[in-house]
Amino acid sequence: MQKTRLLKVGACAALLLSSSLSANEQQIDQVRERLLQIQPDLPIENVAPSAMPELYQVQIRGGRVLYVSASAEFIFQGQLLQVQDGVPVNLTEQAERKALVEQMQGLNTQEMVIFPAQSAQTSITVFTDPDCGYCQKLHSEVPELNAAGVDVRYLAFPRGGLAGPAYDSLVSVWCADDRLTAMTQAKQRKKIAQKTCRNPVEKHFALGQAIGVRGTPSIVLANGEIIPGYQPAKQLAAQALKAQQQIDQQL
């Protein structure tokens, strides 16, 4: 008799769990549909319950995060903090960085211009424009970054858009037989052979816009942190290595 009762209790629990999951899935669908009604081309990557009850976290392509009420009536974009042991933790920043890390790891390295360290410990991914003075300064310090164990991975980001001298120069760099030499020459304001070919410049530019790049150099560390501008090599290397340590500790 007792065994039969336990089986019945287990069946009821399973039914309640199934019902709960179904209700949760319905709310997720409702949130997604509501957002797409407002903006049909919104590039939603994922919808999931947030740490705050009755609030859903919506991951947008490029790493941005929106928050939507369970009724899908209220929507906001901003920072959601949770107090953990008396310390405020920025959950939005964590989610955005995680998404950006996944994006950076998924990039095709064959479509980058990479200056490798002999004994690499980490890498930085740099959105660059050869006509940018601070990009030129950063590039002059690439040997110092490499010596500190930092790979420097370049992505193209012509500040003037997909036309003009900077765009043409970046296309020529990516189409060069020796991309590393061409990049260095472009950053030194030396004339490089004008070439065209199938290239990722437009793709890199779109990615930069999606993640909020507004100027160059914009530097993405291994943990998804974005440094919006030039940093001296010694300081940048220290930040890059610290970011890698954070990633390694999470593994």
N, C-alpha and C positions, 0 to 999 in steps of 0.2 A: 504493500500500500504506500509506504513511504517512498519507494522507488518511483512509483507511478506519479506521485505528487511532485517529486523533483523534476521528472521529465516534463510535466506540465509547466512548472515554473520556468524551466529552461526554454521551452517553446515560446512562452509569453515574452521572456526577455529578448529572444531573437526577433520576435515580431515587433516589439517596441523599438529595437535598434534599427530594424529595416525601415520602420515608419519614420524614425528620426532622420535616417540617411536620406530617405526619399524627400522629406520636407526640406532638408538642407539643400539638396540638389535642385529642388524647385525654386528656392530662394536665389541660388546662384544663377539659374537660368533667367529668373526675373530681373536680377541686377544687370546681367549681360544684355538682355533685350531692351531694358530701359535706357541704357547708355547708347545702344546702337540706334534707338529711335531718335535720340537727341543728336547723335553724330554717327551716321551710318558707316563712315570710313574710319572710325576709331580703331586703331590696331591693338585690340585686346589680346594679350598673351595668356592671361590666367585670372580667374576669379576664385577667391578662397576666403573663409572666415578669418578675420583679423584677431589679434589678441584681445581686443575690446568687444564685449558681448554686443550682439545685434549690429555689428559693423563689419562690412566686407572690404577686403583689400583687392584692388583691381590692378594687375600688373600690365602696363602699357609697353608696347615694343619700344626699345630704347632705354628701358629701365625705370621710367617714371611710374609713380604710384598714385592712384586715386582711392578715395574711401567713399563707400556708399552704404546708406542705411539699409536694414533688412527689407524695408518696404520699397526701397529704390526711389524714395521720395526726396531724400537729401543726399547731396553729393558735395564733397569738398576735396581740395588738393592742398596738402600742407603736411606738417610734421606731427606724427603721432608718437608721443613719448609714454613710456610705462615706468613707473617708479618701482625699482627692484632693490630690496634691502636699503631703502632710503636714497637710492641713487637713480636719477632719471636716465633711462636708456632710450635712445632715438630709434624706434622700430622702423620708421620710414627710411632713414639713412641705411640701416642694415639691409632692408629689402632691396633698395635701389643698388647698393654696392654689390650684393650677391648677384643680382640680375646682370650688372655690368661685367662682373668677373666672368660669368658664363659666356657673355657675348665676346669678350676679348679672347677667351680660351678657344672659342669656336671659329675665330678668324683664320683665314688661309695665310699661313706665313709666306707662301710663295708669292703672295700679292703685296708683301711689305718690302721695305728697304731696311735691312737689319744689319746693324754694326755689332757683331758679337764680341762678348768678353771671352778671354782665353779660358778663364775658370768662372763660368757664369753661376751666380747664386740667385739672381732674380732678373726681371726685365721691367722696362718701362715702355709704354706704348705712347708715342708722341704724334699728335695731329700737327702737321707742319706746313709752312708756306715759305718757299725759298726767298721771297722778298721781305720777309718779316725780320727786322733787326734783332729782336730777342731770340728768334729761331736760329739766326746765324751765330749769335753768341753762344747759345746752348750747343750748337753743333761743334763749335771750336773746342768744347770741353768734353766731347764724346770720348776721346782717348782716356781722360781722367775717370769718366764713368765706367768705361770698360775695365780699367785697371782695378776699380773697386768691386768688380764682379757683377756689373750691371749691363745686360744686353740692352741696346737702344733700338727699338722697333718703330719705324716711321710709317705713318699713314698720311695720305694727302688731304690737305684742307686749304684750297685756294680761297683766301678771304674775300676776294672779289666775285666769287661764284664761278660758274662753269664757262667762263669766257675771259679773255684778257691775258696779259703777260704771265701772271703767276700760274694760271691754269695751263697755258701752253708749256711753261717751264716744267711743271710737274709731270705732264704727259711725256715730255722728252726724257725726263729722269727715269720714269717707269719703263719707257721703251728703249732705253740705252742698253747696249751690250754689257756694260759694266755699271750697274745702278749705283754702287757705292761711290765710285769715282765721280759719276755724273752728279750725285747729290752733293758731294763735297764741293765740286766746282760751282754748282748753282748757289750754294750757300756762301761761297767766296766771291760771288758776283762775277764769276768768269763765264765766258760764252761757252755754251754747250751745243752740240749738234741738235738741230730741231728734228724731232722724229714723231711719228704717230703710229699707233698700233692699238690693238685691243688692250685696254688698261683698266685698273680699278679706281681711277681718280673720282669718278662720279659716285661710285659705291661708297668710297671712304667719306666723301663730302656729305652724303645723305646720312651715313652713320653718325658723323660728328654732329650734324644738326639734330638728329633724333635724341642724342644723349645730352644735348645742351651746350655743345661747344660754341662759343661766341668769338673766340679769338685764338691766336697762336703765339707761342706753343701752348697746347693743352695736353697735360701729361697724365696718363692713367697708370696708377700703381697696381701691383699684383692683387691687392685687396679691394680694388674697385674705387679707391679714393682718387678724385680728380684734382690735380693741381693746376689752377687756371692761370698759368704764366710761367715766366722764367724763374728758375732757382739756381743758385751757384752749384757747381758739380758736387762739392763736398757735402753740402746740405741736402741736395737731392738724392745722392747715393745713400745717405744715412736714412732718409725717409723711405726710400725704396726697399732697403734691406729690412727695416722695421716692419714694413707692410708685409713682406714675405714671411717674416717670423710669425706674424699674426695668422697668416694662412696656414703655415706649417703646424701651429699649435692647435688649429681646429681639425686637422686631419687625424 
